[in-house]
Amino acid sequence: MFKPMAITIIFGLAFATALTLLVVPVLYSLFFRVSFRAKG
């Protein structure tokens, strides 16, 4: 059905998106000492 290249691209984009949404905030909080938790 799908070409292997299309599947590779889809999974690559999904992995990159997850990486951006998970790793970047963690690194940002570590480097800049910022907490994403709600204050209260």
C-alpha positions in Angstrom: 0.0 0.0 0.0 2.3 2.7 1.2 5.8 3.1 0.0 8.5 2.5 2.6 9.9 6.0 2.1 6.5 7.6 2.9 6.3 5.6 6.1 9.8 6.6 7.0 9.0 10.3 6.5 5.8 10.1 8.5 7.5 8.4 11.4 10.4 10.8 11.2 8.1 13.8 11.4 6.2 12.3 14.3 9.4 11.6 16.1 10.8 15.0 15.5 7.5 16.6 16.7 7.5 14.6 19.9 11.2 15.3 20.4 10.5 19.1 20.0 7.5 19.1 22.4 9.1 16.9 25.1 12.9 17.6 25.0 13.0 21.3 24.2 11.0 22.4 27.3 13.0 20.2 29.5 16.3 21.6 28.3 15.0 25.1 28.4 13.9 24.7 32.0 17.3 23.2 32.9 19.4 25.9 31.2 17.3 28.9 32.2 16.0 27.6 35.5 12.4 28.1 34.5 9.6 26.1 35.9 6.6 25.2 33.7 4.4 24.3 36.7 1.6 26.5 37.7 2.4 28.8 40.7 -0.1 28.7 43.5 
